[in-house]
Structure formats: C-alpha cells, structure tokens
Amino acid sequence: MEPIVCRPIGIIRSPFKEPRGTPIQPPAAAGIEGSVEVDPAYAKGLKHVDGFSHIILLYHFHLSRPSPLQLKPFMDDEAHGVFAMRGSSRPNTIGLSVVRLIERRENILRVQDIDIVDGTPLLDIKPYVPQFDAQDRVGVRIGWLEDNVHKLSTTKDDGRFA
Amino acid sequence: MEPIVCRPIGIIRSPFKEPRGTPIQPPAAAGIEGSVEVDPAYAKGLKHVDGFSHIILLYHFHLSRPSPLQLKPFMDDEAHGVFAMRGSSRPNTIGLSVVRLIERRENILRVQDIDIVDGTPLLDIKPYVPQFDAQDRVGVRIGWLEDNVHKLSTTKDDGRFA
C-alpha cells in the first residue's frame, strides 16, 4: 500500500518543553492550559467548532524514536504490544488527546487538560461527541491497565520514548 | 513544517463496499462485523490487545476527495467547518472509529460496530480507555449536533465526500 503524506495544519503550545515530565494523558493534566495555533490558511475550517466543549486532537509525536513492537509502558513493568498501549513510539507516530476547548479566537484555540509537548505538529481536529466516541464504562475492559490505571495521576513521561 | 509520511500497517475489511450506504459512526453500525488485518510484520505489536474490549482505529479516508474548508455534513443542512464535523473530506484525511474488539487470531482482529469502507488502509490501533478518552456527558456540549444527533441511526453516507 502506498505511503500517506500528512501536512501539519498548525502547532500545539503547552507548558511542557520536553517529553520528560509531561503528563501522560489529559486527565493527568486537568486544568493545565495550552493552545492550538491553526495555520491561518485553515482557519475557515474552525467555523462552529466553539460549539463543542471538547475536541479530539490528532498530532505528530515528532520527538519519539523508532521502537520495537513490544515495550514497557509508563504504568507497568511488563512489556506489551505497541497497539495495546498509548505511548509515542509506534509504527505511525500519531497521537490522540481529548482536550477541553475553552475559547476560540480566530485561528487560535485555548484548551485545557493538555498532555502534549510544546511545539508538536497538529494533524487534525475533530469534535468530540460522546454519542460517537464514548463507551459506557460498564462492560468496558481495559486489559493490563485495569490494575495500573490508578497510577495515572502520579506518573509522568520519563523520556523513555524520546 | 515538514510533511509526515505514514505507512499503512494493515487493511480494514467490512461489508461496506463503497462510501454510499455506509453507516456514519460506529453506534449506527451496532453489531455489524468486520475485521482488521494487520500486516504480519506488525503482529507482535498486538500482544495483549485482546485484554481491551474496545479499540480506536485510525485509518486513511482513501476515497475522500479534496474539499473546501466548510461544507454540509450528513446530518445537517447548514455548512460547518471541517474541524467541527467528522466527515472524510478534511485537510489530513485521517479517520477515527472506536470499535468493539471481539477476538484476536494472530494478526487478524474481529471487530463489531464497524463504520468503515472495505479496503481502508489502517494507520494505527490504540486501546480505548474510558479513563483517558471518555468525558461524562453532563457538561459536554456538542454544538450543531445537539439538534441533529438523533438522526444518526437513520442517516447513511450518501457519497458526497467521495
């Protein structure tokens, strides 16, 4: 299959200047502010995005290094497949975060709960819609994270994937 | 910023042979089965993925055509910005669906709730984790979809973005 070329449509700004020390998921970054600077050429695509309280950011894990297909995630001492974890070292280094949209000013979105390193290239913005994206927790199984997700708020990126 | 090159890691199989008639989100495809054929070269990356009841598929909307930055989505007669909607015509044609993982057999994942056209190139698989990805519906605003999301189960892709 042919390679797919993506072009960054903007840049993500946050207080986190390097992977080490960055919160590892949005809930671990609750209230932390950042911004999404959309290239003005794409600003028209933001029409009505401010009606949504949350947006999904897709972005390029531009600092991650190539990795084996199994490795230890931040919250466990056992190795798992890269497709069973959310770390930045993966075959296609695309990151996904659901963040809170506070305000839009022209091509700039002010956001909260940001777990993304400053300067990260933005690939897409999608409105977060619980009716599309959320599964009731009853009946959802989260594998190796069942016994480990409690570590979320106390675990930071330790730089292992950069 | 430099372009980012993604390489498909597999292919998505579904009963939907063309965009027209395809359900427009996973809940509108409840129970419909498909499979994710991961390239055997990446099969090791699937270790422990079967512990998760749901996975996030990122894929290439390979049939979508270039579009203006504002257009009418399937469920509304008003135009919105592409970043306020989920349609396949967008600057970087990356799709996202949360599907139910039924079974893994080596490099093949059997899934349900599939809203993806057969033959779609797969870019990434991430485990779905409500503690990371889900927002309580209380307090979530969904903009223009508030008055339109009720049309989800009765609306199909009409081919407008292909």
Interface residues (C-beta under 8 A of the other chain):
Chain A: M1 E2 P3 I4 V5 C6 R7 P8 I9 I11 Q25 P26 P27 V38 Y42 K44 G45 L46 K47 H48 V49 D50 G51 F52 S53 H54 I55 I56 L58 H60 L69 Q70 A79 H80 G81 V82 F83 A84 M85 R86 R90 P91 N92 T93 I94 L96 V98 P121 L123 D124 I125 K126 P127 Y128 V129 P130 Q131 F132 D133 A134 Q135 R137 G139 V140 R141 I142 G143 W144 L145 E146 V149 L152
Chain B: M1 E2 P3 I4 V5 C6 R7 P8 I9 I11 Q25 P26 P27 V38 Y42 K44 G45 L46 K47 H48 V49 D50 G51 F52 S53 H54 I55 I56 L58 H60 L69 Q70 A79 H80 G81 V82 F83 A84 M85 R86 R90 P91 N92 T93 I94 L96 V98 P121 L123 D124 I125 K126 P127 Y128 V129 P130 Q131 F132 D133 A134 Q135 R137 G139 V140 R141 I142 G143 W144 L145 E146 V149 L152
